[in-house]
């Protein structure tokens, strides 16, 4: 589960409707599917995932996600995504707020410059015009705001294991995360 994408979808819903109660209804009409291990969002059978990954939507989502009503509206939805096989959840408050009782919690981190470079490549794939300096500054500001917010601040859960992905490929991150999971489930 990509909670960032869910917050972007909710932000999009809020922009379309102008208030939280209508945004919840609009959001509930969006179709959110897991397609080959990747979360996708559809509106009226049209996939809008790429649009939701736009940097403008990201900034809007960052602002609205700090509101208590937004978080309250999405926490239950996120918790309901768990099934009998469990759930892999990616997000800034997964281990502290949304799934505080999760058996395995990994706090994924990387240097700001590396995160900006990864985001730049992602945005360039969708032909978005962005520059590295702006991305670095945006990430720093977002981290600072998320760490300072009252509701669901960005902090590592006490029982999480930090995984620094700065010098790792996505495949290496997955391998290390699976190792952590296997060790923790073998111990319990």
Residue, then its C-alpha position, 0 to 999 in steps of 0.5 A: x500500500x502506497x499511503x502517499x498515493x492515497x493522500x494524493x488521491x484524497x487531496x485530488x478529491x478535496x480539490x474537486x469538491x472543496x470540503x472534507x465530507x464531499x471529499x470522502x464521498x468522492x474518494x470512495x468513488x475512486x477505484x484503488x487497485x493493486x495491479x502487479x504489485x503497484x497501486x493504481x487509482x482510477x476515476x470513471x474507469x480512467x487511470x489517474x495514477x500518473x496525474x496524482x504523482x504530479x509535483x503540484x498534486x504532491x505539494x497539495x497533498x502535503x498541505x492537506x495531509x497535515x489536517x486532522x480530518x484528512x488523517x482521520x478519514x484515511x486511517x480507517x481506509x488504510x487499516x481496512x486494506x489488510x487481508x489474510x496475507x497481511x500487507x506491505x505498507x509504505x508511508x510516513x506514519x505506518x509504524x507509529x499511527x496506522x499500524x502500531x502493532x505491525x510485526x515488522x516495521x522498517x524505517x526507510x531512509x536515504x540522503x536528501x540528495x539521493x531521494x531528490x535524484x530518484x524523484x527527478x528520474x520518476x518525474x522525468x519519466x512522466x515528462x514533468x519539468x522539474x529541477x534538482x535544486x527545487x526538489x532537494x529544497x521541497x524534500x527538506x521542507x516537507x521532511x521538516x514540516x512532517x517531523x514538526x506536525x502535531x498529528x502523526x509526525x514523521x518519526x521512527x517507531x521505537x520498535x522499527x529497524x532503520x534501513x538506509x537505502x542511500x547506496x542501494x538499488x530497489x532490488x537490494x532494498x527489497x532483499x534487505x527488507x525481506x531479510x529483516x522480515x524473515x528474522x523477525x518472524x522467525x523470532x516470534 
